Amino acid sequence: MSTHFSWRYRRLLSMARRVRASIALRGWRGTIGRISQDLKRRPDVDDSLSLLPLEAAFTSLSLPTSTTPRVSVVIPVHGKIEYTLACLRSIANHPPTDPFEVIVVDDASPDNTATVLARVRGLRLLCNESNLGFVGSCNAGAAAAHGDYLVFLNNDTQVTPGWTEALLRCFELRPDAGMAGSQLVYPDGRLQEAGAWVFSDASAWNIGRFSSRKDPAMRYARTVDYVSGASLAIPRAFFNSLGGFDLRYAPGYYEDTDLAFAARAAGRSVWYVPDSLVIHAEGASSAGAVETGMKRFQAINREKFAEKWRHVLCKQPAPGTPLTAVDRTRRRGTVLVVDTVMPDVSRDSGSLRLAGILKLLLADGWHVVLAPDDGHAEDVAIRELGALGVEVLVKPWVSGVPSWLATHHRDLHAAILCRHTVAAQYESLVRQHAPGAKLIFDTVDLHFLREERAAERSGNTALARQARASRRQELALVEKADTTFVVSEYERDMLCRLMPGARVALLSNIHEVYGREAGFRGRRDLLFIGGYGHPPNADAMHWMAEDILPALRQVVSDARIWVAGDVPDAERRALSDAGLDMLGRVPDLAPLMNSVLASIAPLRFGAGVKGKVNMAMSYGLPVIGSTVAVEGMRLLDGQDVLVANDASVFATAYARLAADEALWNRLSDNALQNVRAHFSADAAMAALRKAID
């Protein structure tokens, strides 16, 4: 057999093995998709990644590093100076916002690496006297580091904005996190790695390899078996406590896998962090033939790893286990949450409550999948929720909830369907595909109650008919659901009277207690929070403009009412002309909360617990509100709030509060206590666990 034929035969045999392995892991459909993707022509570089060119000659380079760093970036190098310079220049272009240092460990490079890097300002350069390999160089760099966190980075990488911030945020969000790794992508834009699984024979599989990096299924944080040392963060003290990278794996390969197993053996978790995006020219830093180059240590060190961790590997999935099954074994279970649109905490209190529910589910160990019924989500929303660990189902990646249920029904432990318009669409589908899953109807607030009150106030017969239809639909859903969530005691008691056999649970608004940063003195004016798109808010704005503000100015001539929330342009101009101060959507309410005298909530109809009231009280800001605004919240007039139901009483209440510091302090203190007692995360978690477990 000729040498050329022998080489081609070995290559074809290797390809056949990979295809068989892929069929076992992905199935035929996934394998064909993978082959089609590999055959598809694509540019060498994805222009949207803003990849820097490799430099033929050195030009001036300075890094804005600190002598008292929080982050130590450690880059081991052996030659390939053009890659190292591009890596350093990307750090200079996208420096960490935390104080940082960059340590390059030159591992006896055969080229002019040391000479060139000595000219980079702000760089700490360590030069090994002899070649220590990747493992030894990383340990040497870590030993010289001063930061609280180590970030190991290959020199054939280029970083993107926010890459270290995302890694460090992982440790801030998750106290048990021991290691965090970036999303690695190829220069052509395809996903290289979203963490990895390890099988019982010590082989590994890079999650998402060659998929689209923009697929939301690859954009949520998750625990994995290991993350690549190409971009890996770890607290320095924890790294030292593990003894650093194990030298048995010198010069390299499997040292990152071993470190991850050691981290988990020490009781810590290993996280893939999708919003830390790093471009990696895989192989440039470890080129060579599998049989004779650096790559040969992959097979050698796999055997060492298998021997060291055999007592753990016996519990890992067998090689060939389908990836979906591997993924399933790593999860407690999946909770699907469906709402009309993506939550936006700056838009409405329902979004704030839903965001709190998602965080509580994640904290309890569930894999959380959020599906906006309209199928759309802004990229920033996918990124922010993904950083928390929420998978978002959006088009074109998923056609809709029905197709997702058809594919993932085996994983479903519970479905939370928000609002009757959503629950009516998907209740039967959940029962059909996942009859064993808990079905939870989250009313958000009872729509029929709000509509009935609006119809009664306006005398609108069409709205009254709509309210009757909503009542029939909502009560039917309450009957079908395993549990129904309501936000107020008033609504819970109502449903218990109407549906005595139903399981109705109170899961109210969830608020962090911010506390007050300023006392009574110097405060003035009123603040209304809410968007015009919600009918009770629109009615309240017109009432304030037409009646309440004129009555208020008869008592305090220069008093103002500030309105924070989205309002269409035409209505905004009209309300502004009437005297209201229209602020639009305000991303940070704290400055307002700590400067106005009180929050005003003049709602004449509505249902549920009012987030605007909760929000103000979480800052210790007294509330002047209508009976509708404060119902179901265990609030007493004169002790926790001031209640007003006509314009003159609102004006009198403002004047009374402005003249009585003791009253203001009493309302402020009791408001904070009310939020702690009734609208805390602990209370919501108890309701969730009872419904889902």
N, C-alpha and C positions, 0 to 999 in steps of 0.2 A: 504494500500500500504506500503510495507516494506521501511525502510530508504534507503537500498541499491538500490532498484528498483526506488525509487523516485529520488535519485541522478542521476542514469543513464538516467532516463526519462528527467530530467532537462538538462543534458548535451546534449542529442540528440536533444532536442528542441532548445537549444542554437545553435547547429551546423546547424540545418535546417535554422534558422534565418540568420546565417552568409552566408550560401549558397545562399539564396534568395537575400540578399543584394549584394553579389558578382555578381550574374547574372545581377542584375539591373545596377551595375556599370561597369562590365567588358564585359557582354554578356556571352553566353554559352561557346564559344571557350576559352575565357580568364579564365573562372571559372574552366573548365575542366583542363586547363593547370596548374592553381594554385593548384588544388587538386592533380594532378599528381606529381607536384613538392614537395608537402608536404609529399606524400607517398614514395617518392624516398629516399633510404638510402643515408646518407652522413656522413662524419666524424664529430665528435663533434667540432673539431677545424680545421680551414684552415691553413695549415703549412705556406703558403705564407704570412700570416699576422704576423708571428714571435711573437705570443702571449706569454707573460711572464707567468710562473706558479704562482699560489697563494702560498705564503710563509707560512710555518707552524711556523717558528721562524724568528725573526728579524735579519737581517745582516746589516752591515754598509751601510748607504745611505747618499749621499750628493747632494744637488741641487745647480747648479751654478747661484744663483740668484743675484740680484742687489739691492742696497739701493735707486737707482734712476730709477725705472722701467718705461718702456713704456707700458708694459702689466702686468695686475694683474690677475692671475689665481685663482679663488675662488672655493674651493671644500668643500661643506657641507657633513658632515659624521655623521652617527649614528651607531656605531658598524661596523661589517664587516671589521676589521682591515686588513685581508688578501687581500681584494680587494683594500683598500686604499693604501697599500704598493706597490702592483703591478702597480697601477695607477701612484704613485709618481716615481717609478723606470722607468716607460716608459717615463715620462717627463725628468728624468735624462739622459736617453738614447737618447732622441730626444728633446733637449732643444730648446726653441725659439731662433732665432738669434738676436732678439731685447732684450734689457735689460728687465728682468722680475722678478716678485716675485710670490711665491706660498703661498696662504693663505688657510689653512685648518681650517674650523670652526667645532669643535667637539660639537655636539648637545647633550650633556649629555649622552654620550655613556655608555651602560651597561657593556662594557668589558674594557680591558686595553688600549684602543685606545690612550687616552691622554698621558699615560706613555710611550708608544712605540714611538709615533710621536715626543715627546719631544727630542728624540735622533737623529732625522733627521736633519742634518746640512743644513742650508740655508732655512729652512721652517719657516714661520710665523704661529704659532698655536694660535688660539683663542678658548677659552672654554666657552660655554654658561653655566650659573649657573643652568638654567632649560631648558627643551626641548622646543625649539622654532619652530621645524619643518623645512622643506626644505625652505619655503618662508622666515621665520624669520632669518634662518642661512645665506641664500644668501644675504639678506639685511645687516646683520651684517658684513659679509665679505666685501661687497661693501663699507660700511661706513669706513672700516679700510684701504681700498686700496689706493695706491698712483699712479697707472699707468693711462695713458691716456685712455686705453681700458680695459674693464672688459671681462674676458672669464670665464663663469660659466661652471663647469665641474663636472659631476657625479663621485663619487668615484668608481663605477663599470665600468669605462672606461679604455682603454689603447690607448695612442696617437701614431701617426706615424710621420715619418719625414715631416717637412714643414706644420704641421697642423695649427699653429698660423699664420705663414707667409701668408698662403692662405686666412685666415679669414681677416687679416688686409689689404691684397691687395684688397679685395673686397671694403673696404671703400676708398682706394686710387683711385680705378678705377671709383667709383660711388659716387659722392659727396652727393647724396640724400639718400644713404644707412643708415638705422637706426639700423638694426640688421643683423647678418650673422650667419648661422648655418652650422655645418659640415655634411658631408655624414656619417651617422651612419650605421655600419654593425654589424651583429652577429658574434660571435666567429667562426661559421662554414663558414663564408665568404659571406653569403647571405646579400643582402641589407635590412637594417631595415627601413631606412627613408631617403628620398631625399626631405625634407620639407613636408608640409602637406596642404591639403585643408580643409576648414571649411564650413559646410552646414548650411542652415537656421535654423535648429533645434539645433544648437550648437554642433552637432556631428562632428567628424573629420575623415579624412582618410590620412594615411601615404602614400605619393607618392612612388611608386616603391617597396613597402614592399614585401620581399621574392624574388625579382628579382635578376639578377646578377649585382653586383656592377661594372662589367666591360662593361656592355652594354652602348655604347655611348649615348643612349637615356636618361641615368641616369647620364651622365658625363658632362653636360653643366650647367653653372650657370643660375639661373632663379629667378624671384620673386615668392614668395609663400605666403600663408595666415599666416603661422607661422613656426618657426623652434623650435626643441626640446631644452629644458633647459639642456639636457644631455651634450651638447657642443654648447654654444651660446656666441657670441661676441657682444659687444655693447660699444660705446664710454661712458666713465664714466660720463662725464658732461651731456650727453643726458639721461642716465639712471636716474641720479639724478633729472633731469628736469621733468621726468615722475613720480617721486615719488617712484622709485624702484618697486619691485614686490608688487602687491596689497595684503595687509594682509587679505583681506576677503577670500582669497583662502588658508590660513593656515589650516593645516600644509603643504599641497601640492596638485598638480594637477590643471591644467588650468591656472596656473600663467604665464607660458611661452606664451600660446595662448593669454591671456589678454594683456601681455606686447607687443606682436606683433600688436594687434589691436590698442593699445594706440600709438605705434610708427607710424602706418599709419594715425591715426587720427591727429597726429602732422605733417603730410606731408612728412614722411620718408618712405622708402621702406624696405622690409624684403627679404633677399636673402638666397637661398640655395647655398652652396659653395662646389662643388664636389671634389675639390683637397685638401680639408681638411678632411682627412680620420681618423675617430675615431671608435674604436671597443667598442661596448657597450653590456655588459651582461644584457640585459634589464630585469628589475624586481628584480635583486639582491639587489638593494638599497631600494626597496619598496615592499618587499615580504609580503605576507599575503593573506587571502581569500578576495574575492570581497565583501562579506557581512560584514566581521568583521575586516579585516586588514586595512592597509594604503590605499589599492585600493578602499575602500568604498567611499573615498573622490572624486573619479573620477566622480561618479554620482552626489554627493552632489554639487560639484563645477561647474559641467556642468549647473546645474540650476541657480546658482549664475551668471555664465558667460552669460547665455541666458538672464537673466533679465537686467544685466548691459549694454549689447550691442544689445538689441532687435532692436534699430533703425538702426543698421548696418546689423544685421543678416537678416533682411527682404529683403535685396538686395543680399544675398548670394544664391547660387544654392540650389534648393530643395533637400532634402535627396533622394537618389536613382538616381540622375542625373548621366548619364554615365560619367566616368572619362574623356573620350575624349572631351565631351561637356564642362565639367568644364575647362579643359585645354584650349579649344578654346576661352572661354569667357575671359581668362586672357591675351590674346595676341591681338596685333593690327592686326596681319596677318603674314603669312609665306612667306619668300622670299627664293626660292631655287636657289643655285649657283652651277653650274656644271663646272668643269675644268678637264683637262686630268689627273692630279695627284695632290697630296696635295701641297699647297704652302710651299716654304722654302725661307724665306727672305734672307738667306745667300747664296742662289744659283743663283737667277736671279731677274731682275728688275720687270718682270711680277708678280712674287710672292709677291714682296714688294707692288706693286700696288693693287693686289687682297687682301692682308691683310688689306690695307687701306680701301678698299671698304667694307669689312666685318665689320670693326670697325664703319664705318659711318652708315651702315645699322642698326647695334645694337644701336648706339647712337640715331637713329631716332625711336626706339621703335619696330622694326620688330623682329620677331623670325626668325633667320637665320639658314638655313640648307645647309651645304656644302657637296657636293658629288664628290669625286675624281672618275673619270670614270673608273680607274683600280680597284676600290673597296678596296684599301689598304691605311693604315695610320699607322705610328709609334705611339706607345703608348704616347710618349712625345708630339707629335703633337696633339693628341686627348685631352690630358690634358691641353696643353697651350691654344688651341682654346676654349675648354670647359670652362676654367677659364674666358674667355671673354664673353661667352654666346653662342658660336656657337655649334650647334649640327652637328656631323659628321656622314655621312652614309657610313659604311664600312662593308665588309663581316667579319664574317658570320652573323652578326646581321641583315643586310639588303642585299638581294641578288643583288639589283641594283636599278637604278633610275626607271625603269618601274614598279617594284613591289611597290616602295614607292609612286609613282604617283597614282597607282590604289587604294591605301589605304588612302592617305592624300590629295587627289585633292581638297576636300572641303575647306581646310585651305589655299590653295595656292593663294596668291595675285599677285606674279610675279615670273618669272623664268629668271635668267641671265645665258645664255649659252655661255661659253668662248671658243673661237677659232672655226673655221669652222668645224673641225673634230668632235667636240663635238656637236655643234649646229645641224649639219646635221643628227645626230643620234636621237636627242630628240625633235626637233621642232614639228614634227607631233604628238608625244605622248603628249606633253604639250597641244597642241590645242585639242586633242581628250579628254583628261581627265579633263582639266581645261580651257574650251574655254573662260572664262571670265578673266583669268589671263593675266597680261601683259607679252608679250614675248620680251625679250631683247637679242639681239645678240651682244656680246662683242668681237670685232675682235682681241683684245690685240695688234696686229698690222696687217696690211693687208698682209696676207701671199703671195698672188699672186704678190704683188708689190716687196716684197723681192726676191721671186723666179725669177721674170722677170729680175731683176737687176743682180742676180747671173748668170742666163743663158746668159745674154748679155755679162757679163764680161768673162765668161768661154767659151762661144761658144758651150755649151753643149745642143744638140738638145733634149735629153730626159728631161732635166730640163726645157727646154722651153715648151715641151708638158705638163709637170706637172704644170707649171705656168698657162697655158691656162685652164687646168681642174680646178685648184684652183680658177681662176678668175670666171669661170662660177658658181661654187658652192657658192663662197662668195657673188657674186652679187644676186644670187637667194635667199640666206638667208637674205640679206639686204632688198629685196623686201617683204619677208614674215614677217619680224620682225616688232613689233610695234615701236621699237627704236633700232638703231644700234649705239654702242659706238665705237669711234676711239680715238687714243691717240694724234694725231697731226692735226694741222690746214691744213697741206698739204694733208693729207688723207681725211679729211672732205671735203675740196674743190674738191678733185678728185671724191669722191663718189657723191657729189651733181651734178657734171657735168655728170657723168655716169648714175645716178639714180635720176633725178630731182624730182620725186614724193616721194622719201624715206625720212624718218625722221632720220637724222643722227645728233648725238650729240657728242660733244667733252668731253671726260672724260679721262684726261691725267694721267700721273704718279702723285702719291701723296707722298709728301716728307715733313718730319719735317725739319725745319730749325735749324741745329745744331749750326751754327756760327763757326767762327775760334777762336781757342784757342791760336794760335801763329801767329806772324806777319811774315814779309818777311825774316828777318835776320836769318841766319843759315840753311835755307832750301836748298835742293838740290835734284836732280834726278827726275824721272818721275814714275807715277803709272798708270798701266792699270788694270781695273777691268772687269772681265768677265770669264765665263767658256768656255772651248774648245768645248763643245757639241753644241754650237750655231754656225753655219757655218760662219757668219760674224766675230765672235770673233776668230775662228781658223785661218781664212785668215789674220786677223789683227796681230795675234801673229807671223805668219810666215813672214809677211811683216816687222814687227819690227826686227825680228832676222836677216833677210837676207839683208835688205836695210837701215832701219831707224837707228838702233843702230850703224852700221858702219859709217853712215853719221854724226851721233851725236858725235861720238868719234873723228872724224876729227876736230870738233869744240871745244869740251870739252873732253879731253882724258880720264878722269876718271868718266864720267857720266854713270849712271846706269838706267835701266828700270826694275821696280818691277812689277810682274804679280800676282795679287790676284784672284784666281778662280780655280775651279776643272779642272785638265788636266790629261788625261790618262798617265800611267807611261812611256810608250815608247815615246810619244810626249814630255812629260815633260823633259825626259833626253836629247832628241835631242835639244829642245829649250834652255835648260840650257847650253848644250855644245856650243851652238851658242852665248851665252853671256847674255841671259835674266836671271834675278833673279826670280826663280819660287817659290812662297810662298804657293801655294795651297789655299784651302778655308780659309779665315780669318774671324773668328767670329766677331771681333771688329775692324773696319777699322779706328776708330778715331786716334790712334797713327800714322798711316801712313798718313792720311789726314792732320795732323798737323805737318808733318815733311818734306814731299816732296815739291818740287817747284811747280809742276803742275801735272794735270792728262792728260794722252794722250789717244786719241780716234781715231785711224787711220782706220776707217771702210770704206771699198771700195764698199760695197753694204749693203742692209738692208732696213728696213722700220720702221715706228713708231718713237716715241720719245725714245731716248736712256737713259736708267736708269743710266748707268755709268756716263753720263754727268750730269744728275740731282743730283746724289749722291755727286759727287765732288763739285758741285756748292752749295749744301746745307751746306757744311763745309767752304764755302768761298774760295775753292781751284780753282785757274784759270785752264782753260781747253785749251789744244791745240788739235783741232779736225779737221777731214775732213768735207767737205760739207755735205756728207751723215750723219755724226754723229750729226751735229748740226741743221739739217733741221727741220722746223716746230716748232721751240722753241723760235722764236722772239729774236734771238741773232745776234748782229752786230760784224763783224770782227774788232778787235782793241778796241772795247768798252766793249763787254761782254765776248768774247772769242778771241783766235787766230786761224784762219783757215789755214790749210795746206793740200795739196793734193799730194805732192810728198816728198820723203825722205829728200831731201836737205832743203826744206822749213820747215819741222818739226825741223830739226837741227838748222836752223837759228832762228826760233821762240823761241826755248829753250834758245839759247844764248842771244837773245834780252831780254827775260823775266828775265833771271838771272842777267842782267846788269842794269835793270831799275826798281827800287823799286816803283816809282810812277805808272808805268804801271801795276805792280803786284797788287798794292792796288786798282787801278781803276777796274781791272778785278774782283778782289775778292769782292769788294763792289757791283758791278753790278750783279755778279753771285748770291749773296744772295738775292738781290732785285728781280731778275728774278724768283727765286723759290717762294718767298713770293707772287708775283703777279700772277703767272700762274700755279703753281703746288701745291697749298695749299689744305688743306682739305675743306675749304669753297667753293672753285670752284667746287670740285668734288661733294660735297653734293648738290649743286644747280642742277647739271646735274642728279644726282640720283633721287632727288625729282621730277623733271620735268618728268622723264621717268616712275616712279613707281606710284606716287600719282594719 
